[in-house]
């Protein structure tokens, strides 16, 4: 459906996820933590919002930066002891689609609960048993391109060339980035995500699975980046039938699907 035929405030279902825009900036949409039980939520006067685990070793935050192209930064970090040095860190531009953020935080909570109930350490490098291919196999499944560089990195590019994931597979030190992802043009991305060395691969895998998900997300037309609207599949949501209403006749068989 062409976006110029829609009212700017019209809500649509949109794909692919890497071009749909950030969506809501409400941290509770990104954070599935049980704040009514044991996780803590803090909000400072400058608008920064923190969520902290009961063990005080995991925290995640949103630091707004109005007036900048990325609008702010989401950060996830883990420490081995409360308030100690960071063992690993993930950062997302605030322009990252909130669905990707939610799925990474949901996996973070799952790993936390699994470690809590089993006394394991899946959230730290020595306990992370997820192989790297689980993070990039979904990209192959969706037809993403693949190139390998002699500097020890491999890059996966989406079929439309407007998203990428770069993996540093030859790691010789404990500093720097292991994974980087972006949406839009690499020279001027809509959003970026950075995963430091030591980040549990399961969190990266949750991110890539969400990134290539074919489940549409909901956006107002005006919130979708205008320069990429022509690259999106847009559809108006289908209203749920009123109880007791007989089902409509099935539509005619569709012709050939849209290809890229």
N, C-alpha and C positions, 0 to 999 in steps of 0.2 A: 504494500500500500504506500503510495507516495506521500511523504510527510506534508507537502504543501497543500494537500486536500483536507488536512485535519486542523481542528481548532488548536491553538498553542497549549491550551489547558487540558486538552483531551488526554486521557490516560490510555496508553497502548502497551501491548506486549511486544518486547523487542529482543532481538538477537543480531549479532553475537554479543556476548557480554563485554568483551574488551572495548567496545565503542559506545556503550549506552550511557555513560556518565555516572557520577557517583551515587545518585539517589539521596536518600535522607542522611543527614549528618548526626542523627540522634545516636549517641553511643550505645544505648540499650538495644538498638537494632543490630549493631555489630557484635555486642557482647551477650552471650547466652548464659552468663554466670548466675548462680543462685544467690542474688544479693539479699534475699529474705532469709537466708540461712547462715552462710559463713563467709562469703566473699564481701569485700568492702568497696564502697564507691565513694570517691572523694572528688570534689569540684572546687577549684580555686577561684579567686576573684577575677583573674585574667581570662577565665574561660577554659583553662586546662582541666581535663577530666582524667582521673586515674581509677583503675580497678586493680585490687590487690588480693592475692590468694590468702587463705588462712595461715599458710606456712610462711608467708612473707618472702617467698623465694621467686614468685612469679608476679609480674605486674604488666599492665598494658595501659596505654594512655592515648589521648587525643590532644595535641597542642595546636589550636587554631592559629593560622597566620593569614588574617584577612588582607586582601590587596596583593597577594602573591599568586602566581599561576597555579601552584599546587594546593593552595588554601590552608595548608597545615600539614601535620605529620601524625600518623598513627604509629606507635611503637610498642612492640612486645619484647620483653626481656626476661631472662632467667638468671638467677644467682645461686651458687651452691649453699650459701649461708645468708640469712636475712641481712639485707642492706649491703651485701658484699659486692665485689666486682662482677660485672656481667659476664656470664659464661657464653651466652649467644644473644643475638638481637635480630629482630625483623623490623623494618620500617616500610610504611606505605605512604604515598602521597594521599592527602585527604580527598583527592579527585579519583581515587581508586573505587570501582563499583563496590557498594557496601555488601553485596552478596558474597563477594570474594573474601572480604574481611570477616563476615559472619562465619563462613565455613572454616576458615583457619582458626578462629577463636573457638568454634565448636570442637574441632579436633584437639586444640590445646586443652580444653576442659576434659575431654575424654581421656587424654593421656595422663592428665593430673589425677583423675579419679582412679584410673587403672594403677598408677604408681602408688596411690594412697592405699588402695585395697590389697595390693600384692607386694608392697615394699620393694618395688622395682624402681629403675631410674630411666624410663624411656625418654624423659625430657632432657637428658644429658648425653653427651657424646658416647660415653662408655656403655650406655644402656640402649642406644639407638640402633636397632637391628634392621631397620627398613632399608633395603637396597635402593640405590639412586635410580635404577630404571623404573621403579614404581612411580617416581615423580614425572618422568618424561614419556613413559609408555602411553599414557592417555593422549599425548600430543601426536604420536605416530598414528594412533587409532583414528584421529580426526583429520589426518592428511597433512599435518604440518611438515614443512621442509626441514632438512637437517644438514648442517655443515660442521666439520671438525677442523679446528685450527691447530697449527703446530705449537701454539703457546699454551696448550693444555686446556683449551675451552672448546665447548661445542654449543652451537646455537640452533634453536628451533624457531622457525618463522611460520606464522599462521598462513593459511591458504590465500588470504586477501593481502598479505604483506603488512598488515596493520597491527600486529602484536608479535611479541617475541619473548623467548625464555633463553637465557644464557647460563650455562652450567660450567663451573670451573672444576673439572674432574681430576686434574693433576695438581693436587695440593701438597706443597712442600713446607708450609709453615702454618701457624695457628691464627694468623691475622688475615683480615680482608673479607671478601665476599665469596660465598660458594655458589649462590644463585642470584640472578637478576631477571626481572620481568618488566615488560612495559606494554602499554596500549597506545595506538596511534603511530605516528612517524617517530623513529628513534631519534632523529635530530631535534624534534620538538614534541615529546610524548605527552599524551593526555594524562597519564599517570605512570608511576614507576613503583616497583617493590624490590627491596633488597634483603637478602637472607645471608647473615654472616656465617662464617665457618663455625661449625658446631651446632647449627640449628638442626633439630630433629628432622630427618628426611620425611617423616610422616606428615609434618606440617606443610612442607613443600608440596607433597603429593596431594594433600587436601586442597591446596591453592590451585594447582594445575587442573585437578578434577573439576573444580568449580569454574575455572577459567574457560574450559571447553564444554561445559554443560550445555545441553540443548534445551534445558528448561527455560522458557522465556522469563524475563524480569519485567516488572511494571515501572513505567516512567511516564511522566507528563511530557508531551512533545517538546515543550519549551525547555525542559531540562536535559534533552539529548544534545550533545555537541553538534552544532549546525553544520560544521564542515564535513561531518561523517554520516549525516542522516541518509544520504543516498546509498551508503554501503550497508544499511541495516534492513533486516526483515521486520516490518511493523504490521501489527494486526490489532484491531480493537478487541477488547475482552468480550467473550461470549457471555451474555447474561444467563444466570441459572433459571431454568423453567420454574414457573409458579406451581406449587403442589397441586396436583389434580389436572394440570394442563396436558393434553395428549401430546406425544412427541411429534415433532415436525417431520415431514418427509425427508429422507436422506438426500443430500445434494448430489448432483450428477458427478460421475467419476472425473477427477481432475485430469488435465492434460499433463504434458511434460513439466516437471518441476523446474524452478529457476536454478540455473547453474552459474558458476562463476568461472 
